[in-house]
Amino acid sequence: MKNIILTNHAKYRLFERGIDVHQVKKVVKNGSIVKSDLDGTMTIKGVTDNGKTLEIIGHKQNNKFIIKTAYYAS
């Protein structure tokens, strides 16, 4: 996936949760899809460089992945 777009909501949540955008992009590219809904929403899960599990929720649109939110899994 070449183009990764963050919604304003996602940018705010990343800032609020102290999540590095580069780690988010890495998980989108290398993580595993753990859930896919009929409306196209996907949850991607992966491990960051600091060993935390990150979950990202978004959807594909053409050749882009639009990130809605991201959070560390507990």
Residue pairs with C-beta under 8 A, 6 or more apart in sequence:
1 28
1 29
1 60
1 63
1 64
1 65
2 63
3 63
3 64
3 65
4 24
4 25
4 28
4 64
4 65
4 67
5 64
5 65
5 66
5 67
6 14
6 21
6 24
6 67
7 66
7 67
7 68
9 68
9 69
10 58
10 67
10 68
10 69
10 70
13 19
13 69
13 70
13 71
14 20
14 21
14 24
14 70
17 70
17 71
17 72
19 54
19 70
19 71
19 72
20 48
23 48
23 49
23 50
23 54
24 54
24 56
24 67
24 70
26 46
26 48
26 49
27 44
27 45
27 46
27 47
27 48
27 54
27 56
27 70
28 44
28 56
28 58
28 65
28 67
30 46
31 44
31 45
31 46
31 54
31 56
32 44
32 45
32 46
33 42
33 43
33 44
34 43
34 44
34 45
34 55
35 42
35 43
36 42
36 43
39 59
40 59
40 60
41 57
41 58
41 59
41 68
42 57
42 58
42 59
42 60
43 55
43 56
43 57
44 55
44 56
44 57
44 58
45 53
45 54
45 55
45 56
45 73
46 53
46 54
47 53
47 54
48 54
52 72
53 72
53 73
54 70
54 71
54 72
54 73
55 70
55 71
55 72
55 73
56 67
56 69
56 70
57 67
57 68
57 69
57 70
58 65
58 66
58 67
58 68
59 65
59 66
59 68
60 66
